[in-house]
Amino acid sequence: MNPFTLKEYAGPEFFCDRNTELNRLLNAIENQRNLTLSSIRKMGKTGLIHHVFNQLNETGKIDAIYFDIYYTDSLPGFINKFGTSVLAAEESYPEKIKRKINQFIKSVRPTITYDALTGTPVLLFHLENEIAGLHTLEDIFGFLNDRSLEKPIVIAIDEFQQIASYPESNVEALLRTNIQKLQQVSFIFSGSDQQLLSSMFASTNRPFYHSTEFMHLEEIPADEYGQFIRKQFEKGSFVVFEEAIREIMTLTRRHTYYVQFLCNRLYGMGMKEIRKETVRQVYAEILHENEVYYSEYRDLLTRHQWNLLIALANEEGISKITSSAFIKKYDLTTTATVRRGIQSLLNKKMIYKKEMKYYIYDVFFAKWLQRL
């Protein structure tokens, strides 16, 4: 098996480091503290959550529930995801909990369908109006509370910032009120929009104000990542030179997904010696394969936004976006135009801001733009 798996989580033997973050999450869960986990996309936060849950499953002392609400756009969508996730492991529950599930199903009367791709069961709750939705949500939380009295529970809600865009009013207050009633349930609120998450949990006028501790996921340290990369290649009797490892981390910015993808391709080539030149060759092939896909971005952006992306790619992180030197160097017209372009690209999730500098999200795309 190629040890550089592209799945969200394939097991502890394929997971790199994060011991500090792992222990902090476990400590929060074991002591029933809610935690907000943020990172930019492709940094491995979902994999970290599953790694933590794998540890919990081994001890069996705490039940773990995970669900992702990125593709939900309303409270009913959240309720369907929530209800399905709460009942997902029904077959492994003791008889006492199964009896409670039967009572719960009868009270809320969901329809059970099956995901067309995975075949897993999905609950669809019949929410005729907003009042019915509120009652169903309360029923799910009530069932969850009863279940937690048998064993503590931790629930991870990924891309939690999505609830801020729901059309229904007071969703945050509704969830906060129900969460406060739970006895032995802790939460991990995870997301890739740090600014929005911070606003939700750090603003005095928001319902979740100061209800969690914060944790931001950064790049894995270079030394630890380098050792992991070497160890994984050695599993297949590969010789990977130190300069090649440094090149991998430089070209990927140590963003977890891109490291895994590039190493996966290198491992899959079957060349038993991985040198710096090998890394560059495979990297060039990846960029070439994605060229049609990247070129389509040009049709989706204004000419100025496109030129601004090229400028950001070449700078590889810049803070002084409105400086005359930056604007003149890349012929970006005016300060006001640059500000509008930056905000538009932020809204489109094509760039992000870190430590006052702006970067392009897609590491491969940024390198491709540097060639233009």
Wavefront OBJ file of the C-alpha trace (Angstrom):
o trace
v 0.000 0.000 0.000
v 1.198 3.498 -0.825
v 1.833 4.947 2.663
v 1.095 8.507 1.512
v -2.645 8.084 1.592
v -4.951 10.818 0.310
v -7.836 9.774 2.528
v -8.821 12.066 5.393
v -7.607 9.405 7.821
v -6.241 5.944 7.128
v -4.952 5.013 10.579
v -2.271 6.040 13.087
v 0.585 4.503 11.087
v -0.106 6.964 8.251
v -0.461 10.018 10.498
v 2.391 12.461 11.036
v 3.222 13.971 14.426
v 0.637 16.436 15.857
v 1.302 14.932 19.301
v 1.007 18.321 21.023
v -2.316 19.029 19.343
v -3.494 15.454 19.943
v -2.818 15.658 23.676
v -4.459 19.052 23.971
v -7.613 17.827 22.235
v -7.741 14.677 24.349
v -7.329 16.720 27.526
v -10.183 19.033 26.536
v -12.445 16.085 25.702
v -11.643 14.104 28.849
v -12.332 17.181 30.972
v -15.486 18.094 29.006
v -14.242 21.425 27.685
v -15.567 22.636 24.343
v -12.898 23.604 21.825
v -12.806 25.612 18.595
v -10.308 24.205 16.087
v -9.361 26.320 13.085
v -6.911 26.036 10.219
v -6.694 26.957 6.588
v -7.970 24.321 4.171
v -5.782 21.294 3.326
v -3.825 21.556 6.596
v -5.121 18.300 8.073
v -7.590 19.380 10.762
v -10.179 16.757 9.778
v -7.504 14.068 9.832
v -6.452 15.252 13.286
v -10.025 14.959 14.568
v -10.302 11.414 13.228
v -6.908 10.598 14.762
v -8.165 11.808 18.139
v -11.368 9.818 17.740
v -9.332 6.732 16.868
v -7.573 7.086 20.223
v -10.930 7.434 21.993
v -12.346 4.380 20.239
v -9.406 2.300 21.459
v -10.142 3.145 25.101
v -13.924 2.873 24.675
v -14.530 5.325 27.502
v -16.013 8.127 25.390
v -18.242 7.905 22.312
v -17.191 10.108 19.403
v -19.473 11.593 16.730
v -18.260 13.527 13.674
v -20.200 15.297 10.944
v -19.389 17.923 8.320
v -21.914 20.678 7.547
v -19.984 22.388 4.734
v -22.621 21.477 2.139
v -25.612 22.456 4.284
v -27.313 25.761 3.593
v -30.140 25.831 6.140
v -31.248 24.573 9.540
v -33.111 21.544 8.068
v -29.882 20.454 6.387
v -28.077 20.727 9.710
v -30.797 18.716 11.471
v -30.593 15.910 8.902
v -26.795 15.733 9.235
v -26.977 15.913 13.013
v -29.666 13.252 13.379
v -27.986 10.861 10.951
v -24.637 11.200 12.738
v -26.119 10.671 16.199
v -27.632 7.350 15.081
v -24.814 6.278 12.738
v -23.338 3.593 14.993
v -26.656 2.116 16.114
v -25.586 -1.493 15.544
v -22.733 -1.146 18.065
v -24.879 0.267 20.865
v -25.972 -1.783 23.881
v -29.603 -2.909 24.040
v -30.567 -0.139 26.437
v -29.507 2.527 23.941
v -31.136 0.658 21.062
v -34.464 0.771 22.900
v -34.055 4.522 23.290
v -33.326 4.817 19.564
v -36.567 3.003 18.761
v -38.486 5.402 21.009
v -36.703 8.353 19.442
v -37.433 7.230 15.868
v -41.121 6.849 16.696
v -41.305 10.325 18.211
v -39.700 12.219 15.315
v -40.652 9.847 12.434
v -37.731 10.362 9.988
v -37.512 8.687 6.605
v -34.475 6.447 6.191
v -32.815 6.640 2.759
v -29.375 5.543 1.553
v -26.511 7.586 0.157
v -26.191 6.853 -3.568
v -22.380 6.711 -3.431
v -21.575 5.124 -0.070
v -24.748 3.169 0.645
v -24.806 4.460 4.209
v -28.216 5.230 5.759
v -29.342 8.866 5.851
v -32.185 10.243 7.958
v -34.533 12.792 6.396
v -36.707 14.559 8.928
v -40.063 15.873 7.727
v -39.917 19.517 8.778
v -43.153 21.061 7.570
v -42.368 24.421 9.140
v -39.885 26.182 11.407
v -41.707 25.105 14.576
v -41.458 21.453 13.524
v -37.741 21.955 12.931
v -37.243 23.403 16.399
v -39.097 20.507 18.027
v -37.099 17.932 16.051
v -33.815 19.598 16.994
v -34.841 19.584 20.654
v -35.758 15.902 20.365
v -32.328 15.061 18.923
v -30.575 16.948 21.712
v -32.841 15.270 24.259
v -31.982 11.825 22.918
v -28.302 12.783 22.888
v -28.484 13.825 26.536
v -30.127 10.517 27.519
v -27.474 8.600 25.626
v -24.657 10.553 27.274
v -25.829 9.451 30.717
v -24.727 5.926 29.741
v -21.331 7.107 28.424
v -19.769 10.573 27.829
v -19.846 11.835 24.241
v -17.753 14.216 22.166
v -19.201 15.704 18.981
v -17.068 17.314 16.265
v -18.937 19.612 13.878
v -16.700 20.385 10.910
v -16.988 23.687 9.002
v -19.119 24.997 11.837
v -18.935 28.570 10.525
v -21.450 27.488 7.872
v -24.333 28.075 10.318
v -23.662 31.824 10.112
v -24.961 31.787 6.513
v -28.217 29.955 7.249
v -31.327 31.985 6.332
v -33.088 31.158 9.607
v -32.708 33.685 12.396
v -30.989 32.982 15.723
v -29.508 29.581 14.736
v -26.453 30.275 16.889
v -28.621 31.099 19.899
v -30.777 28.029 19.296
v -27.794 25.677 19.219
v -26.107 27.352 22.166
v -29.255 27.024 24.289
v -29.610 23.317 23.524
v -25.898 22.602 23.999
v -25.944 24.168 27.459
v -28.550 21.631 28.586
v -26.346 18.627 27.852
v -24.757 16.865 30.818
v -21.853 14.767 29.549
v -21.349 15.999 25.989
v -18.411 18.106 24.798
v -17.985 19.708 21.381
v -15.238 20.430 18.878
v -16.280 23.261 16.569
v -13.975 23.003 13.587
v -13.629 25.257 10.564
v -11.417 26.734 7.861
v -12.582 30.350 8.147
v -10.615 31.577 11.149
v -11.928 35.132 10.942
v -15.576 34.047 10.975
v -14.995 31.453 13.703
v -13.235 34.065 15.841
v -16.164 36.406 15.353
v -18.639 33.709 16.413
v -16.753 32.733 19.573
v -14.948 35.935 20.581
v -17.548 38.650 19.922
v -19.457 39.758 23.009
v -22.732 40.061 21.083
v -22.709 36.459 19.765
v -24.347 33.534 21.629
v -21.197 31.365 21.653
v -19.066 34.143 23.197
v -16.295 32.657 25.375
v -17.918 29.219 25.400
v -14.837 27.370 24.094
v -11.086 27.405 24.128
v -9.284 28.169 20.867
v -6.751 26.115 18.965
v -5.252 26.964 15.572
v -3.527 24.321 13.479
v -0.256 25.370 11.851
v 2.145 23.552 9.529
v 3.844 20.462 10.935
v 7.424 21.405 11.959
v 9.960 20.707 9.225
v 12.089 18.318 11.293
v 9.146 16.101 12.240
v 7.718 16.161 8.738
v 11.067 15.300 7.216
v 11.449 12.282 9.487
v 7.925 11.136 8.660
v 8.497 11.433 4.899
v 11.746 9.481 5.123
v 10.178 6.749 7.278
v 7.226 6.297 4.902
v 9.482 5.985 1.850
v 11.691 3.508 3.665
v 8.668 1.247 4.139
v 8.888 0.572 0.412
v 12.684 0.271 0.399
v 13.082 3.707 -1.202
v 16.162 5.857 -0.754
v 15.109 9.490 -0.425
v 17.878 12.073 -0.282
v 17.790 14.946 2.207
v 17.765 17.548 -0.571
v 14.671 15.852 -2.024
v 12.854 16.038 1.312
v 13.684 19.732 1.638
v 12.433 20.328 -1.909
v 9.153 18.523 -1.164
v 8.507 20.717 1.869
v 9.484 23.897 0.018
v 7.272 23.205 -3.008
v 4.267 22.274 -0.841
v 4.722 24.895 1.916
v 4.258 21.930 4.298
v 0.497 22.012 3.706
v -0.585 18.488 4.575
v -2.661 17.624 1.507
v -0.040 18.822 -0.976
v 2.784 17.019 0.843
v 0.763 13.810 0.775
v -0.204 14.228 -2.886
v 3.325 14.919 -4.111
v 4.822 12.085 -2.043
v 2.049 9.748 -3.197
v 3.006 10.423 -6.799
v 6.711 10.003 -6.094
v 6.105 6.707 -4.317
v 3.861 5.528 -7.137
v 6.570 6.085 -9.774
v 8.504 3.127 -8.421
v 11.894 4.832 -8.744
v 13.847 3.556 -5.753
v 16.030 6.664 -5.470
v 14.255 9.981 -4.892
v 16.467 12.970 -5.654
v 15.768 16.681 -5.878
v 15.536 16.445 -9.659
v 12.990 13.619 -9.339
v 10.812 15.789 -7.114
v 10.932 18.678 -9.567
v 10.096 16.409 -12.478
v 7.011 14.936 -10.791
v 5.951 18.371 -9.572
v 6.129 19.726 -13.133
v 3.979 16.818 -14.320
v 1.332 17.633 -11.694
v 1.199 21.270 -12.787
v 0.937 20.275 -16.434
v -1.909 17.837 -15.712
v -3.850 20.573 -13.914
v -3.244 23.213 -16.583
v -6.678 22.938 -18.225
v -8.347 23.154 -14.826
v -6.273 26.182 -13.750
v -6.797 27.979 -17.057
v -10.551 27.951 -16.488
v -10.085 30.208 -13.470
v -9.201 32.970 -15.893
v -12.727 32.949 -17.312
v -14.232 33.165 -13.819
v -12.244 36.221 -12.727
v -11.869 39.774 -13.925
v -8.646 40.706 -15.647
v -7.534 42.660 -12.582
v -8.282 39.769 -10.187
v -6.304 37.423 -12.428
v -3.323 39.787 -12.546
v -3.549 40.205 -8.778
v -3.388 36.415 -8.331
v -0.247 36.291 -10.489
v 1.302 39.035 -8.365
v 0.507 37.234 -5.100
v 1.868 33.969 -6.505
v 5.170 35.571 -7.445
v 5.556 37.266 -4.075
v 4.791 34.019 -2.158
v 3.289 35.975 0.696
v 3.055 39.757 0.872
v 1.601 42.189 3.397
v 2.064 45.562 1.676
v -0.527 44.993 -1.033
v -1.320 48.688 -1.381
v 2.267 49.912 -1.530
v 3.216 51.890 -4.591
v 6.137 49.531 -5.233
v 3.867 46.445 -5.363
v 1.233 48.172 -7.513
v 3.826 49.553 -9.938
v 5.756 46.260 -10.165
v 2.681 44.345 -11.360
v 0.784 47.194 -13.053
v -2.222 46.887 -10.734
v -3.657 50.371 -11.376
v -4.836 51.910 -8.067
v -4.878 51.199 -4.309
v -8.675 51.092 -4.254
v -8.755 48.553 -7.093
v -6.245 46.321 -5.296
v -8.288 46.450 -2.064
v -11.465 45.474 -3.936
v -9.627 42.691 -5.743
v -8.180 41.291 -2.515
v -11.583 41.282 -0.837
v -13.173 39.571 -3.823
v -10.494 36.854 -3.871
v -10.898 36.373 -0.110
v -14.650 35.968 -0.578
v -14.043 33.426 -3.328
v -11.735 31.469 -0.962
v -8.905 31.689 -3.497
v -6.539 33.463 -1.101
v -6.098 33.647 2.653
v -4.410 35.946 5.120
v -1.856 34.711 7.613
v 0.255 36.885 9.916
v -0.673 39.953 7.883
v 0.432 38.359 4.608
v -1.735 37.170 1.724
v -1.238 33.770 0.075
v -2.975 31.727 -2.619
v -4.798 28.753 -1.089
v -3.948 26.175 -3.747
v -0.189 25.631 -3.512
v 0.006 23.911 -6.915
v -2.018 26.675 -8.566
v 0.294 29.314 -7.100
v 3.344 27.576 -8.570
v 1.600 27.261 -11.940
v 0.845 30.998 -11.934
v 4.517 31.768 -11.370
v 5.212 30.316 -14.815
v 2.987 32.832 -16.608
l 1 2 3 4 5 6 7 8 9 10 11 12 13 14 15 16 17 18 19 20 21 22 23 24 25 26 27 28 29 30 31 32 33 34 35 36 37 38 39 40 41 42 43 44 45 46 47 48 49 50 51 52 53 54 55 56 57 58 59 60 61 62 63 64 65 66 67 68 69 70 71 72 73 74 75 76 77 78 79 80 81 82 83 84 85 86 87 88 89 90 91 92 93 94 95 96 97 98 99 100 101 102 103 104 105 106 107 108 109 110 111 112 113 114 115 116 117 118 119 120 121 122 123 124 125 126 127 128 129 130 131 132 133 134 135 136 137 138 139 140 141 142 143 144 145 146 147 148 149 150 151 152 153 154 155 156 157 158 159 160 161 162 163 164 165 166 167 168 169 170 171 172 173 174 175 176 177 178 179 180 181 182 183 184 185 186 187 188 189 190 191 192 193 194 195 196 197 198 199 200 201 202 203 204 205 206 207 208 209 210 211 212 213 214 215 216 217 218 219 220 221 222 223 224 225 226 227 228 229 230 231 232 233 234 235 236 237 238 239 240 241 242 243 244 245 246 247 248 249 250 251 252 253 254 255 256 257 258 259 260 261 262 263 264 265 266 267 268 269 270 271 272 273 274 275 276 277 278 279 280 281 282 283 284 285 286 287 288 289 290 291 292 293 294 295 296 297 298 299 300 301 302 303 304 305 306 307 308 309 310 311 312 313 314 315 316 317 318 319 320 321 322 323 324 325 326 327 328 329 330 331 332 333 334 335 336 337 338 339 340 341 342 343 344 345 346 347 348 349 350 351 352 353 354 355 356 357 358 359 360 361 362 363 364 365 366 367 368 369 370 371 372
